[in-house]
């Protein structure tokens, strides 16, 4: 052994670079993971990238919530104030980071699904990854203008052409259909894909198909609730909703009747100081925000950096079915469904509506049928707003009110005078612009239009 070691040293003594060179085993390159042994890395990477773009500090929950009436900016960052004012510029750096993270997640998930199809096509994780990829296309359709390009980042890159929101939703449905075909009966992966497909179809105005897609999704969260998990381990893994709408950053506040049209989230929600009100929007007041002037109203729906976030569940499925019932003239059935949800203690006393250590919820009072089509639309979308508060649905819903129900943008979006510390007038955004980075794509450099 000694002779062999000496010979080895002698052979490399003239080249210390070779003698000291070691293989870096801490970094998994894309090429090294395209094997069956690399599938766990691809699966974990795809899910992690999805979590960053979904529940990061400025991501698919908080940024759309800021553009709508869910949140109010209480910090000093111009890039966030622009969003709250409905006047986001293409040069907005915070928007650009989120947009990049979205495409990174999309590419990461699609790299993973391709590898699973090649090396382990019966693994249920493949169905889950396809479903998550479907949600990526939903986010692009709900949050951004028409014109999003889906490029391939190879060498050289292949730039995508401009797509419409409808085309993005068609891509989403294709991913969900693949997931459904791969998932086992009554599995979480199956229900995840079904709720996603229902959401995509609802965005297309296909109410009957949307209801049919989700009809067998369990209501009880103990039977199905797909959670996107967060962690205390690193900033990247934190629940950014808690970070932004909480004391760590003091950036956003739970809004209340935001700029004329906003819903009374705080007025009707549960002030934890008095422990009364709607438990679906729990909040508390604690000093002032980062701007040094605005009152800070923080959410307790996400009470820590490691709090999970619901991506899909039976509550959303019931809301989709209720919307179809209203549209088809079955208002009595729709009202019964909404009131059954409000009385469901399995749901109300489960995360995220009641987290560990929080006061137990009581059944919500039954709703009365408004008796008119307009009143029923108002009621349905208000129920959706409270059930789905800070889960990334509100912007898509406000756009649907304009696109599918004939409302004007200025009757549903925050409008008039901006009430934040920066002051000024509200803008007219109903979606996010494509960041200026895309100008490098000469076939799809910007929005084709900003229609809802």
Residue, then its C-alpha position, 0 to 999 in steps of 0.5 A: x500500500x505504501x509503495x502504491x501511494x508513493x508511486x501515485x504521488x510521484x506520478x502527479x508531483x509535477x502537476x499539483x493542479x491534478x493532485x489537488x483537483x476533486x470532483x464537486x459532488x454537492x452540485x447536481x448539473x442538469x445533465x447529471x440528473x437525467x438518469x433514473x438515479x437522478x429522478x429524486x433530485x428532479x422531483x425535489x427541484x421541480x417542487x422547490x422551484x414551484x414553491x418559490x414562485x407560488x409562495x415566495x416573498x413576491x410571487x403568485x400569491x402576494x403580487x396578485x393580492x397586491x394588485x387586487x383588493x386583498x392587500x395594501x402596500x405599507x412599505x417604501x419599495x416603488x416596485x411594490x407601490x406600482x403594483x398596489x396602484x395598478x400602474x406596474x412598469x415593464x422595468x419593475x425589477x420585483x416583477x421581473x424576478x417573479x416572472x423569471x421564477x415562474x419560467x424557471x419553475x415551468x422549465x424545471x417541472x418539464x425537465x422532470x416530467x420528461x425524465x420520469x417518462x423516460x425512466x419511471x413512467x408509472x411513478x405517481x410523482x410523474x402525475x403530480x409533476x404534470x399537475x403542478x406544471x398545469x398550474x404554472x400555465x394557469x398562473x400565467x393566464x390569470x396574472x399576465x397579459x396576452x402575449x406570454x412566450x414559452x421559450x426553450x432555454x437550450x444552446x442556443x435558446x429557442x424563443x417562444x411566440x406570443x400566446x393568448x390566455x386561452x392558449x395558456x389555459x389549453x396548455x394547462x388542461x393538457x397537463x392536467x389531462x396527462x396527470x389524470x391519465x397517470x394518477x391512481x383512483x382516489x389519489x391526491x395526485x388525481x384530485x390535484x389534477x381535477x381541481x386544476x382542470x376545473x379551475x382552467x375550464x372555469x377561466x374559459x367559461x366552460x362551467x358545466x365541464x368545470x363542475x364535471x371535472x371536480x364532482x368527486x373531489x372530497x370536501x373534508x380536508x382530511x381526505x384531500x388537501x394539496x399543500x405547498x410546504x414551506x420551511x424555516x431552513x432558508x430564506x428561499x424556503x420560507x413562506x413569503x406570504x407570512x414574511x410580507x404580510x407579517x412582522x418580519x418585513x412589514x411590507x403588506x397589510x390585510x386590506x379593507x374596502x380597498x380604494x372604493x371597490x374592495x371587499x371588507x376583509x378586515x371588517x368582516x374578518x376575525x380580529x384576533x384581539x376580539x376573537x369574533x368575525x369570519x375565521x376565513x380572514x384572521x388578522x391582527x394589528x401591530x404597530x405601523x408598516x415599513x413606511x413608518x406611517x401606515x397601520x400594520x394589519x397582519x394575516x394569521x392565515x399563515x402564522x410562521x415561515x414554515x406555514x403551508x399554503x393550499x394549492x387545491x382542495x375540496x372547498x374550491x371544488x364546491x365553489x366551482x360546482x356552485x358557480x355552474x349551478x348558478x349559471x344553469x339556473x339552479x340557484x337553490x342548489x347553489x345556495x344550499x352548497x354555499x351554506x353547507x360549506x359555511x356550516x362545515x366544521x371539518x373545514x372551518x376548524x382545519x388549516x388554513x382557516x383554523x391553525x394550531x393554537x388559534x381559537x376554534x371557529x363556529x359555523x358561519x351564518x347562513x346566506x340568504x338568496x339575493x334573488x337577482x342574477x347580479x346579487x348572486x354573482x356578487x355573493x358568489x365572488x365574495x364567498x370565493x374571495x373569503x374562502x380563497x383569501x391569499x391563495x392566488x385566486x383573486x386576480x383571476x376572479x376579478x378578470x373573470x367578472x369583467x370578461x365573463x360577467x360583463x362588469x367594468x374594470x373600474x367597478x371591480x378593481x380598486x379605483x379612484x384615489x390611492x389610499x397608500x402613504x405614497x398617495x396619487x391616483x390609481x392606474x388602470x392595470x387589470x393584469x401584469x405586463x411582460x417584463x422588459x427582459x422579454x424584449x430580447x425575444x424578437x418574435x414576442x417582445x411584449x404584451x399583445x394587449x392588456x385586456x382582462 
